């Protein structure tokens, strides 16, 4: 079917706990897949008996239909166990829908079955909901709440590291036990969970582990070595994420590490100064890369390993930890008022360790506003 064919409706079939597009559309958490249909601004859910009453109370939709009603229809026709596609074909027929637009993640098998039943299915590339890029005041509040939880985790991690003792073997000891990344992550995660937020894949890496920015960290932590804590909790009530990174050292940082830290702080300031409605995110990213290069921190392959600043400056934040707009070397996105993005330059070199600082800002007409309140400090 030609791409220009107008669609009658939008269709999503997924679990909102794992699909931000579904959660954004319905504001309803459910662990199992369900059906969402939007036709001319009117929103419908098709729910099983287990979830239908809760959906009627909590979902931000106009009408909730019972999946079991459609099952009984098919059973009356002699089909004991109708497929999801058969149920959907009846629902769409009732709503006078013949052509649907679906996300790129829509199940291929289900799409093929619907086509076999006479429904035209047209995938739409991301972003499926373009409106998700522009955060409402309520969404900014939800993100800010999650940032407060992240700050609590960061503060707990810093306090634990600050309260360690440096022994002759060069390692940190917490309450008489050698401090490991695993213990530090447990301290951070416990603080976050106590506030009703869910930590996932918390990073507490040290030394050369930091050179891999997504290394979550493992094993004992040495004194006088960089420790990167990257924390991104999700609210159990709203689904929105926070995302903050801090780099600290217990003891004395090397002169090169101190210089790298100062440059990363300056890199962030370049971002804060340049971000505004209409700014080119790609240009801002490469201004920071070039500043690092001039300061003696080039980016490239060294001994077969990427080192320097080799990830994006940031990313959109909301119901996904990484969402539009991207902010780095892969696309020339234009930042717009209402975008919420991270600003997280970093420098990573074997032998030095790594430095990353991450805050979250909302883009305004004339600049940006930092939503993160916790200060930055290197040596603790």
MOSULJO-V348220 format. One record per residue. N is the residue number from 0. OMEGA is omega in whole degrees, -180 to 180 (NA if undefined). D_CENTER is the distance of its C-alpha to the mean C-alpha in whole Angstrom. Layout:
[[N & OMEGA & D_CENTER] [N & OMEGA & D_CENTER]]
This chain:
[[0 & -180 & 34] [1 & -178 & 34] [2 & -176 & 31] [3 & -180 & 32] [4 & -179 & 33] [5 & 180 & 32] [6 & 177 & 30] [7 & -171 & 31] [8 & 173 & 28] [9 & -180 & 24] [10 & 173 & 24] [11 & 174 & 21] [12 & -177 & 21] [13 & 176 & 18] [14 & -175 & 17] [15 & 178 & 15] [16 & -178 & 13] [17 & -179 & 12] [18 & -177 & 12] [19 & 178 & 10] [20 & 178 & 13] [21 & -180 & 15] [22 & 179 & 14] [23 & -177 & 14] [24 & -170 & 17] [25 & -173 & 19] [26 & -176 & 17] [27 & 179 & 18] [28 & 173 & 17] [29 & -176 & 19] [30 & -178 & 19] [31 & -179 & 21] [32 & 173 & 21] [33 & -171 & 23] [34 & 175 & 24] [35 & 178 & 23] [36 & 174 & 25] [37 & 178 & 25] [38 & 179 & 29] [39 & 176 & 30] [40 & 178 & 27] [41 & -172 & 28] [42 & -178 & 26] [43 & 168 & 27] [44 & 170 & 26] [45 & -171 & 28] [46 & 174 & 27] [47 & -175 & 29] [48 & -179 & 32] [49 & -172 & 29] [50 & -168 & 27] [51 & -179 & 29] [52 & 178 & 30] [53 & 179 & 27] [54 & 179 & 25] [55 & -178 & 28] [56 & -167 & 28] [57 & -172 & 24] [58 & 178 & 23] [59 & -180 & 23] [60 & -178 & 25] [61 & -177 & 29] [62 & 177 & 30] [63 & -180 & 29] [64 & -177 & 31] [65 & 176 & 33] [66 & -176 & 32] [67 & 177 & 35] [68 & 180 & 37] [69 & 174 & 36] [70 & -178 & 37] [71 & 176 & 40] [72 & -178 & 41] [73 & 178 & 41] [74 & 176 & 43] [75 & 177 & 46] [76 & 178 & 46] [77 & 177 & 46] [78 & -174 & 42] [79 & -176 & 42] [80 & -179 & 38] [81 & 178 & 37] [82 & 176 & 33] [83 & 180 & 30] [84 & 179 & 31] [85 & 176 & 35] [86 & -178 & 33] [87 & -179 & 31] [88 & 177 & 34] [89 & 180 & 36] [90 & -178 & 33] [91 & 177 & 33] [92 & 178 & 37] [93 & -178 & 37] [94 & 179 & 35] [95 & 180 & 37] [96 & 179 & 34] [97 & -178 & 34] [98 & -179 & 32] [99 & 173 & 28] [100 & -175 & 25] [101 & 176 & 22] [102 & 178 & 18] [103 & -180 & 19] [104 & -179 & 17] [105 & -177 & 20] [106 & -177 & 22] [107 & -179 & 25] [108 & 180 & 28] [109 & 178 & 27] [110 & 180 & 28] [111 & 179 & 31] [112 & 179 & 32] [113 & 178 & 32] [114 & 178 & 33] [115 & 179 & 36] [116 & 174 & 37] [117 & 178 & 37] [118 & 177 & 34] [119 & -176 & 32] [120 & -179 & 29] [121 & 179 & 27] [122 & 177 & 23] [123 & 180 & 21] [124 & 175 & 19] [125 & -3 & 15] [126 & -178 & 14] [127 & 173 & 16] [128 & -179 & 16] [129 & -179 & 16] [130 & -179 & 16] [131 & -180 & 13] [132 & -174 & 13] [133 & -172 & 15] [134 & 175 & 14] [135 & 177 & 17] [136 & 178 & 19] [137 & 180 & 18] [138 & 177 & 14] [139 & 178 & 14] [140 & 179 & 16] [141 & 178 & 14] [142 & 179 & 11] [143 & 177 & 14] [144 & 179 & 15] [145 & 175 & 12] [146 & 177 & 12] [147 & 178 & 16] [148 & 177 & 15] [149 & 178 & 13] [150 & 177 & 16] [151 & 177 & 18] [152 & 178 & 17] [153 & -179 & 18] [154 & 178 & 21] [155 & 179 & 22] [156 & 179 & 21] [157 & -180 & 23] [158 & 180 & 26] [159 & 180 & 26] [160 & 180 & 27] [161 & -178 & 29] [162 & 177 & 31] [163 & 173 & 32] [164 & 178 & 35] [165 & -180 & 36] [166 & -174 & 38] [167 & -180 & 41] [168 & 176 & 39] [169 & -180 & 36] [170 & 178 & 33] [171 & 180 & 32] [172 & -178 & 33] [173 & -176 & 31] [174 & 176 & 34] [175 & -179 & 36] [176 & 178 & 34] [177 & -179 & 32] [178 & 176 & 29] [179 & 175 & 26] [180 & -179 & 22] [181 & 179 & 22] [182 & -179 & 24] [183 & 178 & 22] [184 & 179 & 19] [185 & 178 & 21] [186 & 180 & 22] [187 & -175 & 18] [188 & 179 & 17] [189 & 179 & 20] [190 & -180 & 20] [191 & -178 & 17] [192 & 179 & 18] [193 & 179 & 21] [194 & 178 & 19] [195 & 179 & 18] [196 & -176 & 14] [197 & 174 & 13] [198 & 179 & 12] [199 & 177 & 11] [200 & 176 & 12] [201 & 179 & 13] [202 & 171 & 14] [203 & -175 & 18] [204 & -179 & 20] [205 & 176 & 23] [206 & -178 & 25] [207 & 173 & 25] [208 & -179 & 22] [209 & -177 & 20] [210 & 169 & 21] [211 & -171 & 19] [212 & 180 & 16] [213 & 173 & 14] [214 & -176 & 17] [215 & 178 & 16] [216 & 177 & 20] [217 & 174 & 23] [218 & -176 & 26] [219 & -179 & 28] [220 & -179 & 27] [221 & 171 & 30] [222 & 175 & 31] [223 & -176 & 31] [224 & -179 & 28] [225 & 174 & 25] [226 & 178 & 22] [227 & 175 & 18] [228 & -180 & 16] [229 & -169 & 12] [230 & -177 & 11] [231 & -180 & 8] [232 & 177 & 9] [233 & 178 & 9] [234 & 176 & 12] [235 & -177 & 14] [236 & -177 & 16] [237 & -178 & 14] [238 & -177 & 10] [239 & -177 & 8] [240 & 162 & 6] [241 & -179 & 8] [242 & -179 & 8] [243 & 174 & 11] [244 & 172 & 14] [245 & 176 & 17] [246 & -179 & 20] [247 & 174 & 23] [248 & 171 & 27] [249 & -176 & 29] [250 & -177 & 33] [251 & 176 & 33] [252 & 175 & 31] [253 & 180 & 33] [254 & 179 & 34] [255 & 179 & 31] [256 & 177 & 28] [257 & 180 & 29] [258 & 178 & 30] [259 & -180 & 26] [260 & 179 & 25] [261 & 180 & 27] [262 & 179 & 26] [263 & 175 & 22] [264 & 179 & 23] [265 & 177 & 25] [266 & 175 & 22] [267 & -179 & 20] [268 & 175 & 23] [269 & 178 & 23] [270 & -179 & 20] [271 & -177 & 20] [272 & -174 & 24] [273 & -176 & 23] [274 & 176 & 20] [275 & 177 & 21] [276 & 179 & 22] [277 & -180 & 23] [278 & 178 & 22] [279 & -176 & 21] [280 & 179 & 18] [281 & -180 & 20] [282 & 179 & 23] [283 & 180 & 21] [284 & -176 & 19] [285 & 171 & 23] [286 & 178 & 25] [287 & 178 & 23] [288 & -178 & 23] [289 & 176 & 27] [290 & 178 & 27] [291 & -179 & 26] [292 & 180 & 29] [293 & -179 & 32] [294 & 178 & 31] [295 & 179 & 32] [296 & -179 & 28] [297 & 178 & 28] [298 & 178 & 25] [299 & 179 & 27] [300 & 178 & 28] [301 & -177 & 30] [302 & 177 & 32] [303 & -178 & 30] [304 & 177 & 26] [305 & 179 & 24] [306 & -175 & 24] [307 & 179 & 24] [308 & -170 & 20] [309 & 171 & 19] [310 & -178 & 15] [311 & 177 & 14] [312 & 180 & 14] [313 & -177 & 11] [314 & 172 & 8] [315 & -178 & 8] [316 & 179 & 5] [317 & 177 & 6] [318 & 168 & 7] [319 & 178 & 4] [320 & 173 & 0] [321 & 178 & 4] [322 & -180 & 6] [323 & 4 & 10] [324 & 172 & 12] [325 & -173 & 11] [326 & -178 & 13] [327 & -171 & 16] [328 & -172 & 18] [329 & -178 & 18] [330 & -179 & 18] [331 & -180 & 20] [332 & 173 & 18] [333 & 179 & 20] [334 & -178 & 18] [335 & 177 & 19] [336 & -179 & 19] [337 & 173 & 17] [338 & 170 & 14] [339 & -175 & 11] [340 & 172 & 10] [341 & 173 & 10] [342 & -168 & 13] [343 & 174 & 14] [344 & 179 & 17] [345 & 176 & 18] [346 & -172 & 22] [347 & 179 & 22] [348 & 176 & 26] [349 & -178 & 28] [350 & 177 & 30] [351 & -172 & 28] [352 & -177 & 25] [353 & 175 & 22] [354 & 170 & 21] [355 & 175 & 17] [356 & -176 & 17] [357 & 171 & 13] [358 & -179 & 13] [359 & -178 & 12] [360 & 169 & 14] [361 & -178 & 15] [362 & 178 & 17] [363 & -179 & 21] [364 & -173 & 24] [365 & -178 & 26] [366 & 176 & 23] [367 & 179 & 20] [368 & 179 & 19] [369 & -179 & 17] [370 & -178 & 16] [371 & -175 & 16] [372 & -174 & 19] [373 & -176 & 20] [374 & 178 & 22] [375 & 177 & 22] [376 & -177 & 25] [377 & -175 & 26] [378 & -180 & 29] [379 & NA & 29]]
